[in-house]
Amino acid sequence: MDHFLKYFFQDIGRVFRAFLEILSSFFNFLNYLLNFPMRLELIREYNGEFSVMEWVMLVITEIVLIALIVLLILGLLRLFRKLFRFRVPVKKYDELTRQVRNLQRDLLRANYEKDRLLNMKVAELGGNPELPEEEGEDGDKPDLPESNRNTFESPCIAPGDSRFFRLTTVDNFYKTDYIPPIYDSDFDLAGICEQFRLFAASELGLYYDLDMMRYFIASMGAARIIILQGISGTGKTSLPYAFGKFVGKDTTVVSVQPAWRERTELYGYYNEFTKKYSETDFLRAIYEANYYRDPHIVILDEMNIARVEYYFAEMLSILEMPRQDEWKVNIVSSLWANDPCLINDGAVQIPNNVWFVGTINNDDSTFAVSDKVYDRAIPIDLDARAEAFECEHTSAVSISTDRLAKLFEKAKEEYTVSDEMWKKLDELDAYLVKNFKLTFGNRINKQIGDFIPCLIACGGTEIQGADFMVAKKVLRKFESLSLGFMKDELTKFNAYLDKLFGKNSMPICKEYIDYLKKNN
């Protein structure tokens, strides 16, 4: 230890002495540079010996030294000015903060005023400019949770006084300025699909096959999560966007980021430093949807650019709850007096008028989506753009979620899956278990039982619905098998489908099997 200390003091001592020498040299430099009395004394010593030229050179030397001093002083002043540039007095900082909050509030008010004017325009187009006061489709107040029935009459809170600026602004808009639309009621699911297709083409320049519209609307009746997958540029994001325009409630687009790892990416978090809650578009969308009855879609754009099961796992579990009043996401652990009206016990209700649509690009830059996600969603493939077609101007509709839900329930009652189809599906399940060790689950059976009736009501057929669901929900699981050694079994399976359901009755399934044989 003694030897180390001797080494340490010698080594560090030399470093310290060198540092002191640097400081000493710097101060000596300043001392010589600014020591004008010493310089005058030197001038007096040589006063009698200088020639005229030497006096000129002396003056030039002194001017250069003075310029050097001035430049040094200006450089130090500029340095200090940069260091203290962002120091603002507390009073001025508070004033600037208040102005920023006011500007944010004015911007949000302008956006909601725009929405209000659009609602009024829709009402005028409906032929009745006198809108009922806070009434739903059947003349009742909007169907809010019991604990929130009086939020329209509760006093407004200044958004700047709440830790939830955006959600409080939402509260104030729906308490003071919101006018519910007059909902249409003279349509069915088939009419919605056809009118939606024509609206997207005539108003937005987006072209889709009628079957694609049927799959999309029927999926809304079977699941809360829809996955649109395929190559880029086929209209995956545009389809739900167009639906938002079609029903008069703009779709919320949430761009998933590669760094997303947890729930706070969707729901935000409380910032202990600012004492404010960092609100996201996703949180605002599900919170605001509690105030109206229009169907609303939240797009998770490029949802597999990060691992879906990391940031979306909680929502997947919540939507599995059997009772809709259990669909709640916890936001804060304790309530403040000026928190938004619809946060109850620290949680926000996920209303039944919200659907989540994820878009997926299947390429090397994205993550594979797990079975946990696929099993809870209805996947739809968009692998090619539909051909453009001519059509007349088609207007949007004003439809309530309650009306849409009644149409879905009516379809499930009138077009239940036939016993013959269930028998064939059971035989198919037994064949898959025997030959591929795959089986239907209860969740998939339930989705089949919900999807097929909705597709029939949309204008499709029972066999078409079975073909779609078997291909997208069951055969997709083949991708986890070692298919390179099973091409003969896949060929036999295609023949089995023709035998069980009828020749060429399952084109989507057979096309998918051929794709697997070619690429494995």
Sequence and secondary structure as in RCSB ss.txt:
>XXXX:A:sequence
MDHFLKYFFQDIGRVFRAFLEILSSFFNFLNYLLNFPMRLELIREYNGEFSVMEWVMLVITEIVLIALIVLLILG
LLRLFRKLFRFRVPVKKYDELTRQVRNLQRDLLRANYEKDRLLNMKVAELGGNPELPEEEGEDGDKPDLPESNRN
TFESPCIAPGDSRFFRLTTVDNFYKTDYIPPIYDSDFDLAGICEQFRLFAASELGLYYDLDMMRYFIASMGAARI
IILQGISGTGKTSLPYAFGKFVGKDTTVVSVQPAWRERTELYGYYNEFTKKYSETDFLRAIYEANYYRDPHIVIL
DEMNIARVEYYFAEMLSILEMPRQDEWKVNIVSSLWANDPCLINDGAVQIPNNVWFVGTINNDDSTFAVSDKVYD
RAIPIDLDARAEAFECEHTSAVSISTDRLAKLFEKAKEEYTVSDEMWKKLDELDAYLVKNFKLTFGNRINKQIGD
FIPCLIACGGTEIQGADFMVAKKVLRKFESLSLGFMKDELTKFNAYLDKLFGKNSMPICKEYIDYLKKNN
>XXXX:A:secstr
 HHHHHHHHHHHHHHHHHHHHHHHHHHHHHHHHH HHHHHHHHHHTTTT  HHHHHHHHHHHHHHHHHHHHHHHH
HHHHHHHHTTT   HHHHHHHHHHHHHHHHHHHHHHHHHHHHHHHHHHHHTT  S  SS  TTSS     GGGTT
TTTS    GGGSS HHHHHHHHHHHHT        S  HHHHHHHHHHHHHHHH     HHHHHHHHHHHHH SE
EEEEESTTSSTTHHHHHHHHHHTS  EEEE  TT  STHHHH EEETTTTEEE  HHHHHHHHGGG  S EEEEE
ETGGGS HHHHSHHHHHHTT SSGGG EEE  SS  TTS TTEETTEEE  TTEEEEEEEE STTS    HHHHH
HEEEEE  S                HHHHHHHHHHHHHHS   HHHHHHHHHHHHHHHHHHS    HHHHHHHHH
HHHHHHHTT  HHHHHHHHIIIIIGGGGGGS GGG HHHHHHHHHHHHHHH TTS HHHHHHHHHHHHT 
